[in-house]
Amino acid sequence: MSRQDPASTDPSPAVDDQESPPPACVMSFNASDPSGAGGSAGDVATIAAMGAHALPVISAILMRDTAEVFDHHTLDGDCIVEQARSILEDVPVAAWKVGFLGSAEGISSVAEVLSDYPDVPLVAYLPSISWLDEEQQQSYLDAFRELVLPQTLVLVGNHKTLSDCLLPDWDADRPASPRELAVAAHQHGAAHVLVTGIGLPNQFIDNVLAGPQGAITGEKFERFEASFVGAGDTLSAALAALLSVGAEPHDAVGEALAFLDQSLEAGFRPGMGNVVPDRFFWALPPGEGEEDGTEGAPLSPTDEPAIDEPAGRHPRRIH
């Protein structure tokens, strides 16, 4: 291609025919989180660290610190839709990530946008919403099951959170298995569930990708006694970024879990609350213990997915 004529009135810059294609774009619907640990900020950091480009759409505004959520303000449904459609008219999307959508109205608005792109893979993360009152929780979960799950490729959540949502009347003496949760999710239209924080003997935690036929893949990690925030958003955003470039769900889950593992290993405590994942661990200079191959340990959760250090590693605790 010839160099652009300086006298040309065409404002478009010259583009090399051999220019690399842009990164895959992932649209994230999530709340604004001022702690930067999760929500939209966590999604942007994670998606960027995975090599994709985030298109963040704000669904609500959280009032929180690194220890807990105090309150939230929802955005009008039309405002959410307008944010999304404005950029969708310009930029092709290769995957969706859904986090906390604020209210049943917010869920309905997001589901309306998603329904226009049925071939784009959706990762839906269901966080704990225990800080909402009972009526708000019920309306949120009802809308989530009815409107989001039918469009979901992978539903991500902590074992207890998913059990409360998918099997609210479960009364067996044992916890529901990942397969049973996957069957319940599939009845609402979701293809897979990624169940985290499944308690095992000897201080281990299991994390399982399952479908209606049973477990597909997973990782067992060792539990450590330190609390973190933002793990679920990190895991689900990493998974969405991997799916955006065509990875198969079972492969993407393994890589997303490994990414979360290392993000928590490098986690830091910016305030007086919980530890925040460092999604850019790979950009940091080598730290103490890395020269001899020693790796650190992710942290056990409060109310978010428990993804802890694989057995056999030498943990470094973060205090």
C-alpha positions as CSV (number, residue, x, y, z in Angstrom):
1,M,0.0,0.0,0.0
2,S,1.4,3.4,-0.9
3,R,2.0,6.0,1.7
4,Q,-1.0,8.3,2.3
5,D,-0.8,11.6,0.5
6,P,-0.3,14.4,3.1
7,A,-2.6,16.6,1.1
8,S,-5.4,14.0,1.1
9,T,-8.6,15.1,2.8
10,D,-9.4,11.5,3.8
11,P,-9.0,11.5,7.7
12,S,-8.6,7.7,7.8
13,P,-5.0,6.7,8.7
14,A,-3.0,4.5,6.3
15,V,-3.3,0.8,7.3
16,D,-0.6,-1.8,6.5
17,D,-2.1,-4.8,4.7
18,Q,0.0,-7.0,6.9
19,E,-1.3,-5.4,10.2
20,S,-2.0,-8.0,12.9
21,P,-5.7,-8.5,13.6
22,P,-7.1,-6.9,16.7
23,P,-7.6,-8.9,19.8
24,A,-10.9,-10.7,20.4
25,C,-13.4,-8.5,22.2
26,V,-15.4,-9.7,25.3
27,M,-18.4,-7.7,26.5
28,S,-18.7,-7.8,30.2
29,F,-22.0,-6.9,32.0
30,N,-21.1,-6.2,35.6
31,A,-21.4,-3.8,38.5
32,S,-18.9,-1.0,39.2
33,D,-16.8,-2.2,42.1
34,P,-14.8,0.6,43.8
35,S,-12.4,-1.9,45.4
36,G,-11.2,-2.9,42.0
37,A,-11.2,-6.5,43.2
38,G,-14.2,-7.7,41.2
39,G,-17.0,-6.3,39.1
40,S,-16.3,-4.4,36.0
41,A,-12.8,-3.4,37.1
42,G,-11.9,-7.0,37.8
43,D,-13.3,-8.1,34.4
44,V,-11.3,-5.5,32.5
45,A,-8.1,-6.4,34.2
46,T,-8.6,-10.1,33.7
47,I,-9.6,-9.9,30.1
48,A,-6.7,-7.7,29.3
49,A,-4.3,-10.0,31.1
50,M,-5.6,-12.9,29.0
51,G,-4.8,-11.0,25.8
52,A,-8.4,-10.0,24.8
53,H,-10.1,-6.6,24.8
54,A,-12.8,-5.8,27.3
55,L,-16.0,-3.9,26.4
56,P,-17.4,-3.1,29.9
57,V,-21.1,-2.4,30.4
58,I,-22.0,-1.2,33.9
59,S,-25.2,-2.7,35.3
60,A,-25.1,-1.3,38.9
61,I,-22.9,0.6,41.3
62,L,-21.7,-1.2,44.4
63,M,-21.0,0.4,47.7
64,R,-18.3,-1.8,49.2
65,D,-14.7,-2.1,50.5
66,T,-12.4,-5.1,50.3
67,A,-14.2,-6.8,53.2
68,E,-17.9,-6.5,52.3
69,V,-20.7,-5.1,50.3
70,F,-22.8,-2.4,52.0
71,D,-25.3,-1.4,49.4
72,H,-25.8,-1.0,45.7
73,H,-27.6,1.3,43.2
74,T,-29.1,-0.2,40.1
75,L,-29.0,1.4,36.6
76,D,-32.1,1.9,34.5
77,G,-32.6,-1.0,32.1
78,D,-32.6,1.3,29.1
79,C,-29.3,2.8,30.2
80,I,-27.7,-0.7,30.3
81,V,-29.1,-1.6,26.9
82,E,-27.9,1.7,25.3
83,Q,-24.4,1.2,26.6
84,A,-24.2,-2.2,25.0
85,R,-25.9,-1.4,21.7
86,S,-23.8,1.7,21.2
87,I,-20.6,-0.3,21.0
88,L,-22.1,-3.4,19.5
89,E,-23.0,-1.4,16.4
90,D,-19.3,-0.7,16.0
91,V,-17.3,-3.7,17.4
92,P,-17.9,-7.4,16.9
93,V,-18.0,-9.4,20.1
94,A,-16.5,-12.9,20.4
95,A,-17.7,-13.8,23.9
96,W,-19.9,-12.5,26.8
97,K,-19.3,-12.4,30.5
98,V,-22.2,-11.7,32.9
99,G,-21.6,-10.9,36.5
100,F,-23.8,-9.0,39.0
101,L,-26.6,-7.3,37.1
102,G,-28.2,-5.4,40.0
103,S,-31.8,-6.4,39.7
104,A,-34.4,-8.4,37.9
105,E,-34.9,-5.5,35.5
106,G,-31.1,-5.4,34.8
107,I,-31.2,-9.1,34.1
108,S,-34.1,-8.6,31.7
109,S,-32.3,-5.8,29.9
110,V,-29.0,-7.8,29.5
111,A,-30.9,-10.9,28.4
112,E,-32.6,-8.8,25.6
113,V,-29.1,-7.9,24.2
114,L,-27.8,-11.4,24.5
115,S,-30.7,-12.9,22.7
116,D,-29.7,-11.1,19.5
117,Y,-26.4,-12.9,19.4
118,P,-27.2,-16.6,20.1
119,D,-23.9,-17.9,18.6
120,V,-21.6,-15.9,20.9
121,P,-20.6,-18.0,23.9
122,L,-21.8,-16.7,27.3
123,V,-20.1,-17.3,30.6
124,A,-22.5,-16.4,33.4
125,Y,-21.0,-15.9,36.9
126,L,-23.5,-16.1,39.8
127,P,-22.0,-14.4,42.9
128,S,-23.3,-14.6,46.4
129,I,-26.1,-12.1,46.8
130,S,-26.6,-12.8,50.5
131,W,-26.3,-9.1,51.3
132,L,-29.6,-8.4,49.5
133,D,-32.9,-8.8,51.3
134,E,-34.9,-12.0,50.8
135,E,-37.3,-10.5,48.3
136,Q,-34.6,-9.0,46.2
137,Q,-32.7,-12.3,46.2
138,Q,-35.7,-14.2,45.1
139,S,-36.6,-11.9,42.3
140,Y,-33.0,-11.8,41.1
141,L,-32.6,-15.6,41.1
142,D,-36.0,-16.1,39.4
143,A,-35.0,-13.7,36.6
144,F,-31.5,-15.2,36.3
145,R,-32.9,-18.7,35.9
146,E,-35.6,-17.7,33.4
147,L,-33.6,-15.3,31.2
148,V,-29.9,-15.8,31.5
149,L,-29.5,-19.6,32.0
150,P,-31.2,-20.5,28.7
151,Q,-28.4,-18.5,26.9
152,T,-25.5,-19.8,29.0
153,L,-22.7,-22.0,27.8
154,V,-20.9,-22.2,31.2
155,L,-22.4,-21.2,34.5
156,V,-19.8,-20.4,37.1
157,G,-20.3,-20.3,40.9
158,N,-19.5,-21.5,44.3
159,H,-21.0,-24.8,45.2
160,K,-23.3,-23.4,47.9
161,T,-24.4,-20.4,45.7
162,L,-25.2,-22.7,42.8
163,S,-27.1,-25.1,45.1
164,D,-29.2,-22.4,46.5
165,C,-30.1,-21.1,43.0
166,L,-30.5,-24.4,41.1
167,L,-31.8,-26.8,43.9
168,P,-33.4,-24.5,46.5
169,D,-35.5,-27.5,47.8
170,W,-32.6,-29.9,48.2
171,D,-33.1,-31.8,51.4
172,A,-30.8,-34.8,51.1
173,D,-28.2,-35.5,53.8
174,R,-25.4,-35.0,51.4
175,P,-24.5,-32.0,49.2
176,A,-25.6,-32.0,45.6
177,S,-23.0,-33.3,43.2
178,P,-21.7,-31.3,40.3
179,R,-23.7,-33.6,37.9
180,E,-26.9,-32.9,39.8
181,L,-26.3,-29.2,39.7
182,A,-25.5,-29.5,35.9
183,V,-28.8,-31.4,35.4
184,A,-30.7,-28.7,37.2
185,A,-28.9,-26.0,35.2
186,H,-29.5,-27.9,31.9
187,Q,-33.3,-27.9,32.7
188,H,-33.1,-24.1,32.5
189,G,-31.0,-24.2,29.3
190,A,-27.4,-23.9,30.5
191,A,-25.0,-26.3,28.8
192,H,-22.3,-26.7,31.6
193,V,-21.6,-25.7,35.2
194,L,-18.2,-24.9,36.7
195,V,-18.7,-25.7,40.3
196,T,-16.1,-24.3,42.7
197,G,-15.5,-24.7,46.4
198,I,-16.6,-28.3,46.8
199,G,-15.3,-29.4,50.2
200,L,-13.2,-32.5,50.3
201,P,-11.5,-34.3,53.2
202,N,-8.0,-33.3,54.4
203,Q,-8.4,-29.6,53.7
204,F,-8.8,-30.0,49.9
205,I,-11.2,-28.2,47.6
206,D,-12.6,-29.5,44.3
207,N,-13.5,-27.5,41.3
208,V,-15.5,-29.4,38.6
209,L,-16.8,-28.6,35.1
210,A,-19.9,-30.8,34.6
211,G,-22.6,-31.4,32.1
212,P,-25.8,-33.4,32.5
213,Q,-23.9,-36.6,31.8
214,G,-21.4,-36.0,34.6
215,A,-18.1,-34.4,35.4
216,I,-15.9,-33.4,32.4
217,T,-12.8,-32.0,34.0
218,G,-11.6,-30.3,37.2
219,E,-8.8,-29.6,39.6
220,K,-8.4,-30.4,43.3
221,F,-6.6,-27.7,45.3
222,E,-5.4,-27.4,48.9
223,R,-7.3,-25.0,51.2
224,F,-5.5,-22.2,53.0
225,E,-6.8,-19.9,55.6
226,A,-6.7,-16.5,54.1
227,S,-9.6,-14.6,52.6
228,F,-9.8,-13.0,49.2
229,V,-12.3,-11.1,47.1
230,G,-12.8,-11.1,43.3
231,A,-12.0,-14.7,42.6
232,G,-15.2,-15.6,40.9
233,D,-15.1,-12.6,38.6
234,T,-11.5,-13.4,37.8
235,L,-12.2,-17.1,36.9
236,S,-15.3,-16.4,34.8
237,A,-13.7,-13.4,32.9
238,A,-10.6,-15.5,32.2
239,L,-12.9,-18.3,30.9
240,A,-14.8,-15.9,28.7
241,A,-11.5,-14.5,27.2
242,L,-10.4,-18.0,26.4
243,L,-13.7,-18.9,24.8
244,S,-13.5,-15.8,22.7
245,V,-10.5,-17.2,20.8
246,G,-12.2,-20.5,20.1
247,A,-11.0,-22.7,23.0
248,E,-13.1,-25.7,23.9
249,P,-14.8,-25.4,27.3
250,H,-12.9,-28.3,28.9
251,D,-9.5,-26.8,27.8
252,A,-10.5,-23.3,28.7
253,V,-11.6,-24.3,32.2
254,G,-8.2,-25.8,32.9
255,E,-6.3,-22.8,31.7
256,A,-8.7,-20.4,33.5
257,L,-8.2,-22.2,36.8
258,A,-4.5,-22.1,36.4
259,F,-4.7,-18.4,35.7
260,L,-6.7,-17.8,38.8
261,D,-4.3,-19.9,40.8
262,Q,-1.4,-17.7,39.9
263,S,-3.4,-14.5,40.3
264,L,-4.2,-15.5,43.9
265,E,-0.6,-16.6,44.5
266,A,0.5,-13.1,43.6
267,G,-2.4,-11.5,45.5
268,F,-2.1,-8.4,47.6
269,R,-4.0,-6.8,50.4
270,P,-4.5,-3.1,49.5
271,G,-6.6,-2.2,52.6
272,M,-7.8,-3.8,55.9
273,G,-10.1,-6.3,54.2
274,N,-9.5,-9.3,51.9
275,V,-6.7,-10.1,49.5
276,V,-7.2,-9.0,45.9
277,P,-6.0,-11.2,42.9
278,D,-3.1,-9.8,40.9
279,R,-4.1,-10.5,37.3
280,F,-0.8,-9.2,36.0
281,F,1.4,-11.5,38.0
282,W,3.2,-12.5,34.8
283,A,4.3,-8.9,34.3
284,L,6.0,-8.6,37.7
285,P,9.8,-9.0,38.2
286,P,10.8,-12.4,39.8
287,G,10.1,-12.3,43.5
288,E,11.5,-14.1,46.5
289,G,11.3,-17.9,46.1
290,E,10.8,-17.9,42.3
291,E,14.4,-18.6,41.4
292,D,14.3,-22.0,43.1
293,G,10.9,-22.9,41.6
294,T,8.9,-22.3,44.8
295,E,5.4,-21.2,44.0
296,G,2.8,-19.6,46.2
297,A,-0.6,-20.6,47.3
298,P,-4.0,-19.1,46.4
299,L,-6.2,-18.3,49.2
300,S,-9.4,-19.7,50.6
301,P,-12.6,-17.7,50.2
302,T,-15.2,-16.0,52.3
303,D,-18.3,-16.2,50.0
304,E,-16.6,-16.5,46.6
305,P,-15.4,-19.6,44.7
306,A,-12.7,-21.5,46.5
307,I,-9.8,-22.1,44.2
308,D,-6.8,-23.2,46.3
309,E,-3.3,-24.3,45.6
310,P,-2.8,-27.7,43.9
311,A,-1.5,-30.4,46.1
312,G,2.2,-31.0,45.8
313,R,3.2,-27.3,45.5
314,H,5.1,-25.5,48.2
315,P,2.8,-22.8,49.4
316,R,3.7,-19.2,50.2
317,R,1.1,-17.7,52.5
318,I,0.0,-14.1,51.9
319,H,-0.6,-12.2,55.1
